Amino acid sequence: MGPSGIRDQSANRQSPVGPQCGAARGHFGEGAVDPLEACGDERLNIAPCPCLAVALWYYRLKAMLWVNAQRETPCTRAANQAIRSGTHGSEFRTGAASLGAWDALPMTTATPNLSRRSRAAIYAAIFLAFIDNFALLPVIGPRAQELGGTPLLVGIAIAAYSLANLAFNPIGGILADRIGRRRVVVAALIVSPVAIAVYALADSLPLFLLARVVHGASGGVLAAALFALLGDAAPVGERGRTLGRAGALIGIAAVFGPASAALVSSLFDVNAVFLGVAGLIAVGLAAVLPLIPETLVVTPATRPTVGAWRRILSEPRVRVALLAIFGLEAAVGTVTGFIKDGLIQRALEEGRSQEEALRYAAGASGGLFTIFGIIAIALMLSRISTRVDKRGPFGISLIGLAALVGALTLLAISPTFTIDLVAMVLYGIGYGLIFPAAAGAIAIASAPEERGRANGAFNFSFDLGISAGPILGGLGATAVIGVTPFAGGLALVALSLLLLPLAARGAARGATRG
């Protein structure tokens, strides 16, 4: 691009902030950028590098920023790092904020340049946050039955976690914005192993159900705060890849958790699973606690003002992310809930005995989910995950949802294992494309002081989808003879795909938030 303008990479348009603007203002010169007119990473690009110059007057930004358009990429990359680096004092940031430049608010990010150990601690906390629920899913029902639960109460015990998780996702986001990320993460990681230990020690079903609710609430709070923390720590331009790594860890937990729980319960009993997971989280907490950073310093200036939720939901990239993750998780809940039953039914129709059908379904489902996991994790760890930083989430989410529609359609009509295999390949492609795009878009499009709320909404859509898919599928299969349970999830994913262009309408508020 020539020196006549600077590219707003998110909106993919030209912003006329080149020499004409500087000349119009009389004394700013060629390439000057008015911070009141700049957007996204063009706002307050005040990194101490040769292409930028700033003059201060009574702690207010009086002069404009000199940006050499020939070196716009280094300037953009340095944008928010300069504000957070501490090079400039609080008076400068407050003065710049008074001129309307939100990026200059008093140090919203306390630890922008995190050490590798701190980043590893965040990823470890994400693994711990998801391994517990995945590992416990196979043993919650049997434990509730041991305590005298009827089929209805067993179903309530299984659903109690998800319902509490759903309710506390937005609350966790609000707390992460109000009191900081670290406090919420640490508190939730302390509550979680205690609640899991109560599963094993409970001598009555009401106590067990109470532990499920507390565990679900801590999980909802934890997920929102963790993703906000990771979004803060992710470098500008690398947020898709950073959140993709988190998605890969969640995928590993989804594969490793149930398998390890099944092994432990077969060697010992279900209580050994509960105590083992509680011990794993407790030991992990002790290891990561000193290293988990605080990325949001809460001050009156950084607290969101009235209308935070409206601002978040009016951002097209956020709406696309919420709709895409809802469709993805509707597919996840449907596939994980019904694929094994479908394999058993097919084996019985082929003339196998009940025992042979169960063995076949266990082996076949394990192989299918392994294929899915390899493809999804490979995509989330690849450079494809960075496309959301450059092009936004719409195109990637559109392709991903289309792949999920294909996967669920094939599973609904599949007569052979080969068709199942093709469906799981498409399922892995959809997951691997959508998760980093949606999670990365939340980090990109939300301001630091509102990122907790945005991730609360993200995890709410996540849990709503994973619950709605199997519920709708089960209701459809029960109410209408001959309807496959995959139809419910398929309908929700197709609806998300159709609504995605509507969600994407509107102008993005700047390229990238800090």
Sequence and secondary structure as in RCSB ss.txt:
>XXXX:A:sequence
MGPSGIRDQSANRQSPVGPQCGAARGHFGEGAVDPLEACGDERLNIAPCPCLAVALWYYRLKAMLWVNAQRETPC
TRAANQAIRSGTHGSEFRTGAASLGAWDALPMTTATPNLSRRSRAAIYAAIFLAFIDNFALLPVIGPRAQELGGT
PLLVGIAIAAYSLANLAFNPIGGILADRIGRRRVVVAALIVSPVAIAVYALADSLPLFLLARVVHGASGGVLAAA
LFALLGDAAPVGERGRTLGRAGALIGIAAVFGPASAALVSSLFDVNAVFLGVAGLIAVGLAAVLPLIPETLVVTP
ATRPTVGAWRRILSEPRVRVALLAIFGLEAAVGTVTGFIKDGLIQRALEEGRSQEEALRYAAGASGGLFTIFGII
AIALMLSRISTRVDKRGPFGISLIGLAALVGALTLLAISPTFTIDLVAMVLYGIGYGLIFPAAAGAIAIASAPEE
RGRANGAFNFSFDLGISAGPILGGLGATAVIGVTPFAGGLALVALSLLLLPLAARGAARGATRG
>XXXX:A:secstr
  TT EEETTTTEEE  SHHHHHHTSSS TTEE TTT  GGGTT   SSTT    EETTEE S EE  GGGHHHH
HHHHHHHHHTTSS HHHHHHHHHTT GGGSTTS S SS  HHHHHHHHHHHHHHHHHHHHHHHHHHHHHHHTT  
HHHHHHHHHHHHHHHHHHHHHHHHHHHHH HHHHHHHHHHHHHHHHHHHHH  SHHHHHHHHHHHHHHHHHHHHH
HHHHHHHHS TT HHHHHHHHHHHHHHHHHHHHHHHHHHHHHS HHHHHHHHHHHHHHHHHHHTTT        T
TTS  TTHHHHHHT HHHHHHHHHHHHHHHHHHHHHHHHHHHHHHHHHHTT  HHHHHHHHHHHHHHHHHHHHHH
HHHHHHSGGGGHHHHH SHHHHHHHHHHHHHHHHHHHH  SHHHHHHHHHHHHHHHHHHHHHHHHHHHHHS GGG
HHHHHHHHHHHHHHHHHHHHHHHHHHHHHSTT  THHHHHHHHHHHHHHHHHHT S  SSS   
